[in-house]
Amino acid sequence: MSLKERLFDDLKTAMKEKDAIKKEVIQMVRAGVLQVEKDNKIESLDDSGVLTVISKEIKKLKDVLPDFEKAGRQDLIDEVNKKVEVLDAYLPEQMNPAASRSFSICIRTSKRSMPIYIPAASLNVPLSLKISMLGRLYFSPSI
């Protein structure tokens, strides 16, 4: 089942269960996916594109948290955190910093590679590894 299909099924479930926050978040992601498809004239966005949209939505939500904290709006902070939890369920499992360090060591020993930039280090990454690790690296300044 593709990620778009899973989102649609979860939207139906949220509507049946009258889960307003989950319904709102999934509709927001589906609207973002539709916008990307229309902007790029794509018939159907693949899972990596949907993951990109979800990641952007999480970033937007997390960007407003400091403003809510300054204003002392705990109700809005809780709502944003619930929305982020819903979206996190659709992202692949994140690697911890130790695993990503060992992965980068493995990458550096690879023979066939193409360059990509990772913060705090410039590595040569084979295309197959880049694709398989999409969304799983945990980026941190300490890496």
C-alpha positions as CSV (number, residue, x, y, z in Angstrom):
1,M,0.0,0.0,0.0
2,S,1.4,3.4,-1.0
3,L,1.7,6.2,1.5
4,K,-1.0,8.2,-0.3
5,E,-3.4,5.2,0.0
6,R,-2.5,4.9,3.7
7,L,-3.2,8.6,4.2
8,F,-6.6,8.2,2.5
9,D,-7.5,5.1,4.6
10,D,-6.4,6.9,7.8
11,L,-8.5,9.9,6.8
12,K,-11.6,7.7,6.5
13,T,-10.8,6.1,9.9
14,A,-10.3,9.5,11.6
15,M,-13.6,10.7,10.2
16,K,-15.4,7.7,11.5
17,E,-13.8,8.0,14.9
18,K,-14.5,11.8,14.9
19,D,-10.8,12.5,15.6
20,A,-10.6,16.2,14.5
21,I,-6.9,16.7,14.9
22,K,-5.9,13.6,12.9
23,K,-8.4,14.5,10.2
24,E,-7.2,18.0,10.0
25,V,-3.5,17.0,9.8
26,I,-4.1,14.3,7.1
27,Q,-6.2,16.8,5.0
28,M,-3.3,19.3,5.3
29,V,-0.8,16.7,4.0
30,R,-3.1,15.6,1.2
31,A,-3.6,19.2,0.2
32,G,0.1,19.7,0.1
33,V,0.6,16.5,-2.0
34,L,-2.1,17.7,-4.4
35,Q,-0.4,21.1,-4.7
36,V,2.9,19.5,-5.5
37,E,1.3,17.3,-8.1
38,K,-0.4,20.3,-9.8
39,D,2.7,22.5,-9.6
40,N,4.9,19.9,-11.1
41,K,2.3,18.5,-13.5
42,I,2.7,15.0,-12.0
43,E,-0.1,12.5,-12.2
44,S,0.7,10.8,-8.9
45,L,3.4,11.7,-6.4
46,D,5.5,8.7,-5.2
47,D,6.2,7.8,-1.6
48,S,9.5,9.8,-1.4
49,G,7.6,12.9,-2.6
50,V,4.9,12.4,0.0
51,L,7.5,12.0,2.7
52,T,9.0,15.3,1.6
53,V,5.6,17.0,2.0
54,I,5.1,15.4,5.4
55,S,8.6,16.6,6.5
56,K,7.8,20.2,5.4
57,E,4.6,20.2,7.3
58,I,6.4,19.0,10.4
59,K,8.9,21.7,10.0
60,K,6.2,24.3,9.6
61,L,4.5,23.1,12.8
62,K,7.7,23.1,14.8
63,D,8.6,26.6,13.6
64,V,5.6,28.1,15.4
65,L,6.3,26.4,18.7
66,P,8.7,29.1,20.0
67,D,6.1,31.8,19.4
68,F,3.5,29.8,21.3
69,E,6.0,29.2,24.2
70,K,6.8,33.0,24.3
71,A,3.1,33.8,24.4
72,G,2.5,31.1,27.1
73,R,-0.2,29.3,25.1
74,Q,0.0,25.8,26.4
75,D,-3.2,24.8,24.6
76,L,-1.7,25.6,21.2
77,I,1.6,24.0,22.1
78,D,-0.2,20.8,23.0
79,E,-2.2,20.9,19.8
80,V,0.9,21.4,17.7
81,N,2.6,18.5,19.5
82,K,-0.4,16.2,18.8
83,K,-0.2,17.1,15.1
84,V,3.5,16.4,15.0
85,E,2.9,13.0,16.6
86,V,0.3,12.2,14.0
87,L,2.7,13.1,11.2
88,D,5.7,11.3,12.8
89,A,3.7,8.1,12.4
90,Y,4.1,8.3,8.6
91,L,7.9,9.0,8.6
92,P,10.4,6.1,8.5
93,E,12.2,5.3,11.8
94,Q,15.0,7.8,12.5
95,M,18.5,6.6,13.0
96,N,20.2,7.6,16.2
97,P,23.5,9.6,16.0
98,A,25.7,6.5,16.7
99,A,24.1,4.5,13.9
100,S,24.4,7.4,11.5
101,R,28.1,7.7,12.3
102,S,28.7,4.0,11.6
103,F,26.7,4.4,8.4
104,S,28.9,7.3,7.3
105,I,32.0,5.2,7.9
106,C,30.5,2.4,5.8
107,I,29.7,5.0,3.0
108,R,33.2,6.3,3.0
109,T,34.6,2.9,2.2
110,S,32.3,2.4,-0.8
111,K,33.9,2.3,-4.3
112,R,31.1,3.4,-6.5
113,S,29.8,6.7,-5.2
114,M,28.2,10.0,-6.0
115,P,28.6,13.1,-3.9
116,I,25.9,14.5,-1.6
117,Y,26.3,17.0,1.2
118,I,25.4,16.1,4.8
119,P,25.8,18.8,7.4
120,A,29.1,18.6,9.3
121,A,30.6,16.2,6.7
122,S,30.9,15.9,3.0
123,L,30.5,12.2,2.0
124,N,30.4,10.2,-1.2
125,V,27.3,8.2,-1.1
126,P,26.3,5.5,-3.6
127,L,22.9,6.2,-5.2
128,S,21.5,2.9,-4.0
129,L,22.4,3.7,-0.4
130,K,21.1,7.3,-0.7
131,I,17.7,5.9,-1.9
132,S,17.6,3.2,0.8
133,M,18.4,5.6,3.6
134,L,16.0,8.3,2.6
135,G,14.5,9.8,5.7
136,R,16.3,7.6,8.1
137,L,19.4,9.7,8.9
138,Y,19.4,11.7,12.0
139,F,21.1,14.9,11.3
140,S,22.8,16.6,14.2
141,P,25.6,19.2,14.5
142,S,27.5,16.8,16.7
143,I,27.9,14.2,13.9
